[in-house]
Amino acid sequence: MTSPLVARLEAEFRVAVDPVERGALSARLACYEARIGEFERAELRRVELRKEFGDGHSARVSILIMCLEGLLLYFKDLDPKARDRFLRANLLSTACMQNALIALTSAWLAHIDFNQGRFGTMASAIAKCFEAIDADDGSAMCRVSLVLGDSFSFVGQAPQSKAWYEHARVAANRIGDQAAVGALTYNRAALHIASARVRRLTSNLDASEIDYIDAEVRSAINYQYVARLASLDHLLSAARASVFVLQEKYQDAALAIAEVVDSAAVPAGSAELALLHADNAHCLARLGQFSRAASEAQEATSIPTHGFDADDCAVIFGALSNYSSAAGKSAEAESFGRGQQTALARHQKTIEDLMALLEPYFTGPDKAA
């Protein structure tokens, strides 16, 4: 199913005569291709655009090329250098007074900063986006609303999160951006899982909530398939594995985790990879496969956690504590348990700090915009 956004851009490209306009349309098409995982096509366009516009004679196209390069880095490998490309694009947009691109690049900076836990700079980027939002075609509003939906979900403010997610969905549907709708369905599910796994460390979850999370993940997977979006494949598979862990379906979880890890799509040294190994250690120990479990625990502990977000650390340590308990290693279980408690305390402080930064947006999309 071709995205309406892509169909419109392709139609405009076919009739465009001006080289700069054609370059801008090609760059926007490539940006969409990068977001859905069609990296080879996006890269071919990037090379062609660099050949024609590498001398910088069009600021607008140069900025869009930087956005494309940032998206390729981000969606292929979650490469931290993606932020630098968007920061440069944002600075150039500001210098050239390109308000539509100021809004767009600010929204993407906010998106990246949220996922990197850089909430102070995220808040600054959101504010800058809204300052330029009047020039936006809907792309920046969709992205910044998604970021705010994610942020309110992360701090446990469901009504505000729902309002901003709905605003993002309306904006995405208006411009025909299926990739953004796919990101929305995935993010809602992923953040619900993340919240549930943190809460599971200190309390039980209702079976009805776990069933709801399961349905959210299934919905996200189905949408990715129908819309032919490939960029979130390994993240969705990891989310499915986490659902199995919450359901205590240890055999299913172990098989799902092995499939994700074997795909080599998970970034090396990432919190995602550390959690997959830690979860697998716990699941295999529960299944009585202690040798394999020990190997998985060793893989998990070989990944340094000092740069990870506090909630990720808490869940990783929690899984390793559960593994140690199941394997009869009480001293290790206590040690990981202490690490979990320290991480949970840091996480609570993070939540409080982020709540303060989000205060201007509590009143909802209409007031903020």
C-alpha positions as MATLAB code, in Angstrom:
seq = 'MTSPLVARLEAEFRVAVDPVERGALSARLACYEARIGEFERAELRRVELRKEFGDGHSARVSILIMCLEGLLLYFKDLDPKARDRFLRANLLSTACMQNALIALTSAWLAHIDFNQGRFGTMASAIAKCFEAIDADDGSAMCRVSLVLGDSFSFVGQAPQSKAWYEHARVAANRIGDQAAVGALTYNRAALHIASARVRRLTSNLDASEIDYIDAEVRSAINYQYVARLASLDHLLSAARASVFVLQEKYQDAALAIAEVVDSAAVPAGSAELALLHADNAHCLARLGQFSRAASEAQEATSIPTHGFDADDCAVIFGALSNYSSAAGKSAEAESFGRGQQTALARHQKTIEDLMALLEPYFTGPDKAA';
ca = [
       0.000    0.000    0.000;
       1.626    3.226   -1.191;
       1.538    6.046    1.317;
      -0.657    8.981    0.196;
       2.251   11.256    1.121;
       4.571    9.398   -1.245;
       1.961    9.354   -4.018;
       1.551   13.124   -3.737;
       5.297   13.822   -3.696;
       5.854   11.563   -6.718;
       3.056   13.284   -8.625;
       4.541   16.699   -7.858;
       8.006   15.479   -8.868;
       6.752   14.267  -12.260;
       5.437   17.693  -13.223;
       8.106   19.842  -11.532;
      10.424   21.726  -13.894;
      12.552   23.832  -11.553;
      15.711   21.868  -10.559;
      15.610   23.148   -6.964;
      11.981   22.128   -6.543;
      12.739   18.695   -8.008;
      15.696   18.379   -5.653;
      13.565   19.263   -2.621;
      10.871   16.757   -3.636;
      13.460   14.021   -4.217;
      14.992   14.723   -0.797;
      11.586   14.521    0.880;
      10.888   11.206   -0.864;
      14.265    9.900    0.285;
      13.529   11.003    3.851;
      10.346    8.935    3.777;
      12.207    5.955    2.322;
      14.762    6.177    5.149;
      11.976    6.218    7.730;
      10.390    3.014    6.376;
      13.652    1.099    6.012;
      14.175    1.393    2.249;
      17.752    2.411    2.885;
      19.289    1.518   -0.474;
      16.811    3.651   -2.410;
      17.241    6.514    0.038;
      21.020    6.267   -0.223;
      20.910    6.338   -4.035;
      18.860    9.511   -3.913;
      21.267   10.990   -1.367;
      24.254   10.382   -3.634;
      22.460   11.943   -6.610;
      21.407   14.956   -4.563;
      24.928   15.471   -3.233;
      26.265   15.483   -6.805;
      23.805   18.152   -7.910;
      23.528   20.272   -4.768;
      26.809   19.613   -3.000;
      28.005   23.148   -3.700;
      25.245   24.508   -1.444;
      23.576   26.712   -4.082;
      20.176   25.841   -2.594;
      19.945   26.199    1.183;
      16.574   24.423    1.275;
      17.846   21.334   -0.534;
      21.087   21.327    1.472;
      19.085   21.304    4.706;
      16.845   18.490    3.456;
      19.934   16.474    2.481;
      21.232   16.881    6.050;
      17.849   15.690    7.325;
      18.064   12.682    5.022;
      21.549   11.846    6.263;
      20.360   12.166    9.846;
      17.408    9.848    9.211;
      19.618    7.249    7.513;
      21.999    7.248   10.467;
      19.140    7.098   12.955;
      16.903    4.459   11.404;
      19.686    2.170   10.172;
      21.743    2.023   13.365;
      20.346    4.494   15.923;
      23.709    6.186   15.335;
      24.341    9.073   17.784;
      25.822   11.060   14.876;
      22.262   11.460   13.558;
      21.717   14.179   16.133;
      24.678   16.152   14.800;
      23.241   16.127   11.277;
      19.900   17.432   12.511;
      21.580   20.008   14.721;
      23.542   21.326   11.734;
      20.363   21.333    9.648;
      18.574   23.241   12.404;
      21.330   25.843   12.677;
      21.394   26.366    8.911;
      17.585   26.611    8.839;
      17.758   29.293   11.515;
      20.521   31.215    9.732;
      18.555   31.147    6.474;
      15.243   31.938    8.216;
      13.587   28.839    6.725;
      10.747   28.602    9.257;
       9.200   25.403    7.909;
      12.560   23.673    8.190;
      13.253   25.230   11.592;
      10.043   23.594   12.801;
      10.816   20.257   11.149;
      14.442   19.962   12.256;
      13.521   21.082   15.791;
      10.845   18.385   15.938;
      13.333   15.715   14.887;
      15.905   16.985   17.382;
      13.237   16.676   20.078;
      12.493   13.136   18.880;
      16.132   12.071   19.045;
      16.745   13.813   22.372;
      13.734   12.075   23.927;
      15.074    8.697   22.891;
      18.546    9.593   24.179;
      17.162   10.824   27.508;
      18.333   14.398   26.847;
      15.179   15.968   28.196;
      16.494   19.495   28.757;
      17.532   19.962   25.135;
      14.378   18.114   24.052;
      12.251   20.751   25.795;
      14.230   23.549   24.119;
      13.745   21.926   20.701;
       9.995   21.535   21.291;
       9.694   25.219   22.212;
      11.657   26.238   19.100;
       9.464   24.026   16.938;
       6.284   25.695   18.173;
       7.786   29.145   17.585;
       8.050   28.316   13.862;
       5.033   26.011   13.549;
       2.907   28.467   11.521;
       5.058   27.722    8.459;
       4.694   23.950    8.835;
       2.813   21.722    6.385;
       1.859   19.307    9.157;
       5.071   17.233    9.218;
       6.644   19.041   12.173;
       3.361   19.195   14.098;
       2.918   15.462   13.643;
       6.463   14.729   14.881;
       6.464   17.132   17.841;
       3.014   15.893   18.933;
       4.320   12.336   18.822;
       7.268   13.344   20.994;
       4.932   14.954   23.521;
       2.680   11.887   23.475;
       5.726    9.735   24.189;
       6.935   12.086   26.907;
       3.623   12.162   28.769;
       3.364    8.387   28.439;
       6.851    8.059   29.921;
       5.904   10.110   33.011;
       2.630    8.234   33.443;
       0.237   11.038   32.455;
      -2.239    9.047   30.364;
      -4.828   11.761   29.521;
      -2.180   14.190   28.260;
      -0.416   11.424   26.362;
      -3.654   10.357   24.680;
      -4.432   13.951   23.639;
      -1.033   14.512   22.041;
      -1.025   11.096   20.352;
      -4.426   11.869   18.855;
      -3.136   15.224   17.631;
      -0.185   13.426   15.998;
      -2.515   10.863   14.399;
      -4.780   13.551   12.935;
      -1.775   15.442   11.537;
      -0.285   12.257   10.059;
      -3.549   11.241    8.406;
      -4.073   14.733    7.008;
      -0.740   14.648    5.146;
      -0.944   10.891    4.416;
       2.160    9.963    6.415;
       1.778    6.234    7.038;
       5.283    5.961    8.506;
       4.328    8.413   11.241;
       1.163    6.430   12.019;
       3.335    3.325   12.228;
       5.713    5.072   14.620;
       2.770    6.170   16.734;
       1.317    2.651   17.019;
       4.740    1.248   17.899;
       5.700    3.991   20.372;
       2.458    3.687   22.317;
       2.976   -0.048   22.688;
       6.700    0.180   23.438;
       6.317    2.838   26.119;
       3.435    0.923   27.707;
       5.685   -2.139   27.850;
       8.552   -0.100   29.319;
       6.278    1.332   32.008;
       4.803   -2.070   32.792;
       8.194   -3.691   33.122;
       9.389   -1.013   35.537;
       6.229   -1.327   37.631;
       6.505   -5.121   37.545;
       9.764   -4.823   39.475;
       7.938   -3.683   42.619;
       4.324   -4.828   42.158;
       2.089   -7.225   40.269;
       0.292   -6.261   37.073;
      -3.335   -7.019   36.310;
      -3.771   -9.701   33.679;
      -6.105   -7.338   31.830;
      -3.323   -4.779   31.408;
      -0.939   -7.398   30.058;
      -3.641   -8.513   27.601;
      -4.090   -4.893   26.514;
      -0.344   -4.480   25.961;
      -0.355   -7.692   23.925;
      -3.135   -6.275   21.746;
      -1.225   -2.998   21.279;
       1.873   -4.858   20.077;
      -0.161   -7.049   17.721;
      -1.825   -3.942   16.305;
       1.552   -2.287   15.728;
       2.920   -5.391   14.006;
      -0.151   -5.653   11.773;
       0.059   -1.998   10.765;
       3.758   -2.281    9.905;
       2.970   -5.245    7.651;
       0.016   -3.636    5.864;
       1.841   -0.340    5.331;
       5.058   -2.126    4.272;
       7.203   -0.461    6.903;
      10.430   -2.316    7.690;
      12.387    0.129    9.855;
      10.834   -1.025   13.142;
      11.066   -4.794   12.568;
      13.588   -5.687   15.260;
      12.026   -3.278   17.758;
       8.624   -4.866   17.263;
      10.133   -8.331   17.642;
      11.834   -7.246   20.864;
       8.523   -5.808   22.083;
       6.825   -9.143   21.351;
       9.497  -10.911   23.405;
       8.861   -8.530   26.313;
       5.153   -9.348   26.179;
       6.009  -13.043   26.500;
       8.170  -12.209   29.530;
       5.288  -10.303   31.133;
       3.014  -13.270   30.397;
       5.623  -15.618   31.904;
       5.659  -17.632   28.684;
       9.340  -18.416   29.049;
       9.690  -20.851   26.147;
       8.006  -18.454   23.722;
      10.107  -15.564   25.042;
      13.384  -17.500   24.678;
      12.565  -18.428   21.082;
      11.531  -14.847   20.222;
      14.674  -13.402   21.815;
      16.956  -15.825   19.970;
      15.343  -14.833   16.675;
      15.858  -11.116   17.319;
      19.472  -11.504   18.473;
      20.341  -13.835   15.593;
      19.029  -11.277   13.102;
      21.989   -9.021   14.017;
      19.656   -6.029   13.684;
      19.998   -4.958   17.319;
      22.741   -2.337   17.803;
      25.822   -3.684   19.568;
      26.335   -2.405   23.088;
      22.759   -1.120   23.338;
      20.376   -1.331   26.287;
      18.026   -3.259   24.007;
      20.641   -5.961   23.441;
      21.591   -6.121   27.128;
      17.941   -6.589   28.115;
      17.384   -9.284   25.502;
      20.311  -11.278   26.892;
      19.237  -10.662   30.512;
      15.660  -11.715   29.750;
      16.890  -14.805   27.950;
      19.061  -15.737   30.937;
      16.003  -15.511   33.197;
      13.761  -17.465   30.788;
      16.295  -20.234   30.195;
      16.924  -20.588   33.926;
      13.186  -20.934   34.483;
      13.200  -23.680   31.855;
      16.042  -25.481   33.659;
      18.612  -24.762   30.933;
      21.175  -23.383   33.357;
      24.280  -23.641   31.171;
      22.702  -21.638   28.354;
      21.237  -19.247   30.901;
      24.673  -18.578   32.392;
      26.057  -17.859   28.927;
      23.252  -15.354   28.276;
      23.830  -13.689   31.658;
      27.508  -13.332   30.800;
      26.572  -11.695   27.484;
      24.297   -9.269   29.327;
      26.839   -8.315   31.986;
      29.576   -7.827   29.372;
      27.680   -4.783   28.063;
      28.490   -1.644   30.123;
      25.349   -0.060   31.554;
      26.793    3.236   32.810;
      25.458    5.150   29.802;
      21.968    3.616   29.848;
      18.805    5.334   31.032;
      17.835    4.553   34.615;
      14.661    2.657   33.691;
      16.589    0.446   31.271;
      19.167   -0.292   33.972;
      16.439   -1.150   36.480;
      14.767   -3.656   34.156;
      18.092   -5.206   33.091;
      19.214   -5.630   36.716;
      15.773   -6.951   37.605;
      15.983   -9.625   34.900;
      19.490  -10.606   36.019;
      18.317  -10.771   39.634;
      15.478  -13.078   38.568;
      17.943  -15.216   36.625;
      20.253  -15.471   39.628;
      17.386  -16.446   41.915;
      16.167  -19.122   39.497;
      19.731  -20.440   39.174;
      20.168  -20.597   42.967;
      22.733  -17.775   43.111;
      21.363  -15.826   46.065;
      24.356  -13.502   46.541;
      24.266  -12.434   42.896;
      20.505  -11.998   43.074;
      20.894   -9.633   46.032;
      23.633   -7.682   44.279;
      21.554   -7.190   41.127;
      18.597   -6.333   43.332;
      20.555   -3.499   44.923;
      21.496   -2.235   41.476;
      17.834   -2.348   40.532;
      16.811   -0.246   43.543;
      19.479    2.366   42.838;
      18.348    2.606   39.227;
      14.698    2.923   40.270;
      15.568    5.862   42.524;
      17.370    7.569   39.626;
      14.414    6.857   37.371;
      11.995    8.512   39.793;
      14.158   11.643   39.829;
      14.167   11.633   36.026;
      10.370   11.446   35.987;
      10.089   14.407   38.362;
      12.497   16.516   36.318;
      10.738   15.704   33.042;
       7.321   16.485   34.542;
       8.536   20.010   35.273;
       9.780   20.457   31.693;
       6.444   19.284   30.277;
       4.369   21.703   32.354;
       3.730   24.145   29.428;
       2.075   21.328   27.440;
      -0.240   19.878   30.104;
      -3.142   21.947   28.782;
      -3.055   20.054   25.485;
      -2.410   20.658   21.789;
      -4.819   23.541   21.211;
      -3.314   25.782   23.872;
       0.311   24.862   23.024;
      -0.057   25.482   19.296;
];
